[in-house]
Amino acid sequence: MAKPKDNPNYKVVAENRRARFDYAIEEDLECGIMLEGSEVKSLRQGSSNIAESYAMVEDGELWLVNAYIAPYEQAKTFQHDERRKRKLLASKKELARLWNETQRKGMTLVPLVMYFNHSGIAKGKKNHDKRETAAKRDWNRQKQRLLKEHS
């Protein structure tokens, strides 16, 4: 499911508004997508369309088919194919469930929204920092249980 629209890190790149009219959406699924550099640049300019695209499970992988990402003008030699199949990133468990639903129940995987999400730079924690974080988390859980029991 997509992030709320009031989130400043949420930037819609493409939206399939017709999908909610043409299909009864049973469940939302959020997954990543593997892109080439010129595709990312083009998406940041807002040159894409997912209205005629769909997703499918093939050979144990999830693919976005027929999504249009316009060519990036400044990428002369490393240009991408506008309507190539793009790999979507989902867990093996999720893939098995999606394959089951599309094969047995006759469902279709339809992209609803493509958006950029905010990422951060991270630094690995030392073991003592991890223990401290776990202790705080456990204490907060225990505190919540106690408050719930005594309310």
trRosetta pair geometry for C-beta under 8 A, 3 or more apart (Angstrom, degrees):
i j d omega theta_ij theta_ji phi_ij phi_ji
1 28 4.1 82 -85 102 73 140
1 29 8.0 26 -42 -48 52 8
1 30 5.9 -67 26 -39 31 114
2 10 7.2 96 169 -148 96 126
2 28 7.4 -96 -6 -176 70 142
2 30 6.9 156 -70 -96 43 114
2 112 7.6 -120 -29 96 121 114
2 113 5.0 -3 -70 71 144 145
2 115 6.2 85 -140 15 114 142
3 7 4.7 -48 146 31 121 154
3 9 7.3 -23 110 82 166 92
3 10 4.4 -148 83 -86 118 127
3 115 7.5 -131 31 102 98 150
3 117 6.7 124 -13 -113 138 103
4 7 5.2 116 71 -21 77 99
4 10 7.0 -164 80 -9 42 161
5 10 6.3 -128 -123 99 35 140
7 10 4.1 80 78 -8 105 113
9 116 7.9 -115 166 114 69 81
9 117 6.1 46 140 -163 108 52
9 118 3.2 -65 -148 -23 133 120
10 115 6.0 1 -165 169 73 143
10 116 7.9 154 -152 76 30 61
10 117 6.9 0 -99 -106 59 66
11 115 5.9 156 77 -163 45 88
11 116 4.6 -6 59 50 104 102
12 15 5.6 -1 -176 -49 129 109
12 113 6.1 -71 -129 -162 99 107
12 114 7.5 95 -163 76 62 52
12 115 5.0 -48 -103 -98 44 102
13 43 4.9 -1 -155 -174 141 99
13 44 8.0 -51 -115 -78 112 30
13 46 6.7 -156 -152 -115 63 55
13 48 5.8 25 147 45 100 136
13 114 4.7 -62 67 107 107 94
13 115 5.7 174 3 -104 85 35
13 116 6.2 93 -46 -24 112 84
14 43 7.9 -82 -20 -138 102 93
14 48 4.3 -89 -57 102 131 108
14 49 6.1 -176 -142 -106 131 19
14 50 4.6 119 127 -2 131 103
14 67 7.8 137 85 -161 162 107
14 113 7.4 166 90 -157 56 44
14 114 4.3 20 50 43 92 113
15 50 7.5 -124 132 49 2 111
15 112 7.2 -7 -153 155 69 58
15 113 5.1 -4 -112 -111 78 76
15 114 7.5 -141 -67 27 43 67
16 19 4.2 51 124 -17 112 119
16 50 5.0 -84 -56 100 106 96
16 51 5.3 158 -123 -101 83 48
16 53 7.6 -118 -80 48 137 88
16 110 6.8 -140 108 161 155 98
16 111 5.8 117 -8 98 139 73
16 112 5.5 -113 52 -135 102 31
16 113 7.3 -127 21 -62 76 42
17 20 6.8 -53 -173 28 44 103
17 21 7.4 33 139 -7 67 109
17 51 8.0 -22 34 -106 67 99
18 21 5.4 -64 -160 42 48 112
18 22 5.7 32 151 -12 83 114
18 51 5.9 58 28 -149 124 98
19 22 6.0 -63 -135 46 28 100
19 23 5.6 -26 -179 31 69 113
19 25 7.2 65 136 -69 99 113
19 51 8.0 -149 -41 -137 89 55
19 110 4.8 161 -143 145 126 133
19 111 7.5 -144 -68 82 159 42
19 112 5.6 -130 75 -105 149 70
20 23 7.1 -63 -109 61 19 76
20 25 6.0 -39 -113 -17 73 125
20 112 7.3 63 -50 -132 92 109
23 108 7.0 -113 -116 66 140 114
23 110 5.6 162 17 9 163 158
25 28 7.0 31 165 -67 123 72
25 110 7.7 -105 -100 62 91 118
25 112 7.2 40 -114 -81 144 134
26 107 7.2 -61 15 -130 140 135
28 112 7.0 -58 -125 23 94 150
29 90 7.4 1 170 -110 123 132
29 94 7.3 131 -149 -169 124 124
29 98 7.5 38 -98 -88 169 120
29 109 7.9 -41 42 -142 139 103
31 62 6.9 -11 138 94 168 151
31 88 4.9 64 112 171 133 103
31 89 5.4 179 176 72 95 57
31 90 4.5 -45 -116 -69 136 89
31 94 7.7 170 -85 127 121 152
32 88 7.0 150 81 -165 46 58
32 89 3.7 -8 63 46 98 123
33 64 6.4 -9 -125 -2 118 142
33 86 5.6 30 -170 140 106 124
33 87 7.2 148 -156 87 56 50
33 88 5.5 -31 -99 -108 71 64
33 89 6.8 -138 -64 4 22 89
33 114 7.6 -11 -3 -137 152 107
34 86 6.2 -171 66 -175 72 83
34 87 4.4 12 28 64 123 99
34 88 7.8 -136 5 -76 80 20
34 89 6.8 108 -40 -45 86 102
35 39 4.2 -132 -170 88 105 127
35 40 5.2 125 115 -56 135 83
35 43 7.4 -48 -146 -8 161 139
35 69 7.9 141 -136 -96 114 176
35 86 6.7 7 -87 -147 64 131
36 39 4.8 96 56 3 74 107
36 40 7.4 -140 94 -7 39 85
36 78 7.5 -156 164 157 126 102
36 80 4.9 165 56 -83 139 128
37 40 5.9 -55 -153 31 34 110
37 41 6.6 30 153 -15 67 105
37 75 7.3 156 101 -104 97 142
37 78 6.9 18 61 124 114 135
38 41 5.6 -51 -149 37 37 113
38 42 6.2 38 153 -20 67 107
38 71 7.2 -13 155 -159 127 58
38 72 4.1 -151 -168 28 89 128
38 75 3.9 -88 -106 28 121 171
38 78 5.9 177 -35 111 124 88
38 79 6.1 -126 130 -127 174 37
38 80 5.0 -175 75 -9 116 104
39 42 5.7 -56 -147 39 31 111
39 43 6.2 33 154 -20 66 106
39 69 4.9 38 -143 133 91 156
39 72 7.5 -126 -65 -27 22 118
39 80 5.2 -7 -55 23 94 167
39 86 8.0 147 -165 -104 166 136
40 43 5.7 -54 -147 36 30 111
40 44 6.5 33 153 -22 63 104
41 44 5.8 -54 -152 32 30 112
41 45 6.9 25 150 -14 62 104
41 72 4.6 60 88 -124 116 148
41 74 7.3 -92 150 53 153 110
41 75 6.9 145 52 -31 145 121
42 45 5.7 -59 -157 37 35 109
42 47 4.9 -77 179 64 88 113
42 48 7.0 111 127 -57 99 92
42 69 5.3 110 98 169 134 94
42 70 5.2 -167 -168 72 126 74
42 71 6.8 -149 -95 148 142 11
42 72 4.3 -119 -59 -69 94 90
42 80 8.0 -118 4 43 142 123
43 46 7.4 51 -178 -74 37 22
43 47 7.2 -107 -86 52 28 66
43 48 5.6 14 -111 -31 75 135
43 69 6.2 -38 -63 -138 87 115
43 114 7.5 -98 -145 134 125 124
43 116 7.5 140 131 -59 119 106
44 116 7.6 47 -96 -57 75 148
45 70 7.8 -80 82 66 119 121
45 72 7.6 144 9 -117 135 86
47 69 6.8 85 105 -167 82 55
47 70 3.4 -66 152 32 123 127
48 67 7.1 6 -171 166 105 96
48 68 6.1 161 -156 95 55 67
48 69 4.8 -10 -106 -105 98 66
48 70 6.8 -123 -70 -1 49 80
48 114 6.7 -68 115 74 146 146
49 52 7.3 28 131 18 107 88
49 53 8.0 149 118 -18 65 109
49 67 7.4 179 87 -165 51 60
49 68 4.3 7 52 57 93 115
50 53 4.7 -66 -158 33 67 125
50 64 8.0 -50 -131 -172 109 123
50 67 5.0 -8 -108 -127 78 98
50 68 7.6 -150 -69 32 40 70
50 111 4.7 -78 172 94 134 129
50 114 5.7 138 -31 -17 145 120
52 66 5.6 -87 114 142 89 123
52 68 7.7 46 48 -17 103 108
53 64 6.1 20 170 179 131 88
53 65 6.2 166 -157 84 81 49
53 66 4.5 -176 -108 86 68 81
53 67 4.0 23 -92 -72 157 70
53 68 7.6 -149 -52 -6 115 65
53 111 5.5 -2 93 27 111 124
54 64 7.9 177 96 -151 27 54
54 65 5.7 -17 67 59 71 99
54 66 6.7 29 21 43 71 116
54 108 6.2 -57 -148 178 127 105
54 109 6.1 112 180 80 79 70
54 110 5.9 -43 -119 -100 77 57
54 111 7.3 -162 -115 -2 25 83
55 62 6.0 10 178 -179 116 95
55 63 6.5 165 -154 84 67 43
55 64 5.3 -34 -97 -97 85 58
55 65 6.9 153 -106 11 29 81
55 88 6.1 -6 -137 -5 127 152
55 109 3.7 -69 68 114 97 125
55 110 7.4 -144 15 -63 88 12
55 111 6.3 107 -33 -50 105 87
56 62 7.6 171 88 -150 31 55
56 63 5.6 -19 61 60 77 94
56 65 6.1 12 9 -10 107 128
56 102 7.2 153 -136 178 65 165
56 109 6.6 -179 -72 42 38 121
57 60 7.6 11 180 -112 94 13
57 61 7.2 164 -153 81 60 30
57 62 5.6 -31 -98 -96 69 66
57 63 7.8 154 -100 16 21 78
57 95 6.0 134 -129 -166 122 83
57 98 5.5 147 -52 106 131 106
57 99 4.2 -108 94 -85 161 87
57 102 6.3 163 18 39 109 143
57 109 7.8 105 -27 -13 81 147
58 61 6.3 -32 71 64 65 79
58 63 5.7 -18 28 7 112 126
60 92 7.8 -6 -171 -130 100 86
60 95 6.5 63 -168 147 56 147
61 87 6.1 -45 171 -136 124 102
61 95 7.3 -48 -114 -131 19 141
62 87 7.1 97 78 -166 61 62
62 88 4.1 -62 110 68 108 105
62 89 7.6 -141 59 -40 114 8
62 90 5.1 42 7 21 148 119
62 95 5.9 -134 -43 -110 102 95
62 98 6.7 30 -98 83 118 158
62 109 7.8 -113 -153 153 106 171
63 85 4.8 -7 -173 -175 124 111
63 86 6.9 139 -160 70 69 37
63 87 6.1 -44 -103 -103 68 48
63 88 6.5 -176 -98 7 13 91
64 67 5.1 -2 147 -9 114 130
64 85 6.9 152 72 -161 51 57
64 86 4.6 -18 57 63 105 93
64 87 7.7 -91 14 -14 83 2
64 88 5.4 103 -34 -49 94 107
64 111 6.4 40 -133 -55 112 136
65 85 5.5 -15 -99 -110 71 86
66 83 5.7 1 -133 -164 43 108
67 83 7.1 162 66 -136 36 61
67 86 6.5 -51 48 19 125 124
67 111 6.9 20 -88 26 121 159
67 114 7.7 102 -156 -58 139 150
68 82 5.6 7 -148 162 73 101
68 83 5.8 -22 -94 -85 66 84
69 80 7.0 -5 89 94 116 132
69 82 6.1 -164 64 -151 55 60
70 82 6.5 8 -113 -125 26 111
71 75 7.5 -135 179 64 81 102
71 79 5.5 3 -145 -155 112 110
71 80 7.0 -178 -115 56 69 70
71 82 6.2 -68 -46 -74 77 98
72 75 4.4 53 85 14 108 112
72 79 7.3 -166 48 -122 75 71
72 80 7.7 53 9 20 97 99
75 78 5.1 -76 -175 72 107 79
75 79 5.5 146 113 -84 100 59
75 80 7.8 22 105 -7 147 79
76 79 7.1 -40 177 -46 16 103
80 84 6.8 -103 172 12 94 131
81 84 4.0 94 80 -46 113 109
90 94 4.3 -110 167 93 111 130
90 95 5.5 142 96 -59 112 80
90 98 7.2 43 115 -9 162 143
91 94 4.5 95 57 7 82 104
91 95 6.9 -141 96 -8 43 86
92 95 5.5 -51 -147 34 33 115
92 96 6.5 35 154 -21 65 102
93 96 5.9 -53 -153 32 30 111
93 97 6.6 27 151 -15 63 107
94 97 5.7 -58 -151 38 32 111
94 98 6.2 31 153 -19 67 107
95 98 5.7 -56 -145 38 30 110
95 99 6.2 31 156 -20 65 106
96 99 5.8 -53 -147 35 28 111
96 100 6.4 35 152 -23 62 106
97 100 5.6 -53 -151 33 31 116
97 101 6.5 24 155 -15 64 106
98 101 5.9 -58 -148 38 31 107
98 102 6.2 21 159 -12 67 109
98 109 6.5 31 -166 -79 117 131
99 102 6.1 -61 -144 42 28 104
99 103 5.9 15 163 -9 67 116
100 103 6.3 -68 -140 43 20 101
100 104 5.7 -17 179 15 63 120
100 105 7.7 47 135 -2 68 100
101 104 6.9 -61 -116 51 18 88
101 105 5.0 -31 -158 36 59 123
101 107 4.7 -20 149 36 95 137
102 105 7.4 -27 -67 55 10 82
102 106 7.7 26 -167 -141 38 8
102 107 5.3 -90 -95 71 51 81
102 108 6.9 80 -125 -98 95 28
102 109 6.4 -41 -81 -26 127 97
111 114 6.6 16 170 -53 128 93
125 129 4.0 -129 -171 92 105 126
125 130 5.1 133 110 -57 128 81
125 133 7.1 -26 -163 -9 168 137
126 129 4.8 95 55 6 74 105
126 130 7.2 -138 96 -7 38 88
127 130 5.6 -54 -149 34 35 113
127 131 6.4 36 154 -20 67 103
128 131 5.6 -49 -148 35 35 113
128 132 6.4 39 152 -21 64 104
129 132 5.6 -53 -150 35 33 114
129 133 6.4 34 152 -19 65 105
130 133 5.7 -53 -149 36 32 111
130 134 6.3 31 153 -18 65 106
131 134 5.7 -55 -147 38 31 111
131 135 6.3 33 154 -22 65 106
132 135 5.7 -53 -147 34 30 112
132 136 6.5 30 154 -17 63 104
133 136 5.8 -55 -150 36 31 111
133 137 6.3 31 152 -19 65 108
134 137 5.6 -55 -147 38 32 113
134 138 6.2 32 155 -19 66 106
135 138 5.8 -54 -145 38 30 110
135 139 6.3 30 155 -20 64 107
136 139 5.8 -55 -147 37 29 111
136 140 6.4 29 155 -19 64 106
137 140 5.8 -55 -150 35 29 111
137 141 6.6 30 152 -18 63 105
138 141 5.7 -54 -150 35 33 112
138 142 6.2 30 154 -17 66 108
139 142 5.7 -56 -146 40 31 111
139 143 6.1 35 153 -23 66 107
140 143 5.6 -52 -144 36 30 114
140 144 6.4 33 155 -20 63 104
141 144 5.8 -56 -152 34 30 111
141 145 6.5 31 151 -19 65 105
142 145 5.7 -52 -149 35 33 113
142 146 6.4 32 153 -18 65 105
143 146 5.8 -55 -149 37 30 111
143 147 6.3 29 154 -17 64 107
144 147 5.8 -56 -146 39 30 110
144 148 6.2 31 154 -21 65 109
145 148 5.7 -58 -147 37 29 112
145 149 6.2 26 156 -18 65 108
146 149 5.8 -55 -144 37 30 109
146 150 6.2 5 165 1 65 115
147 150 6.4 -70 -139 50 25 96
147 151 6.2 40 159 -45 63 106
148 151 5.9 -46 -146 11 26 118
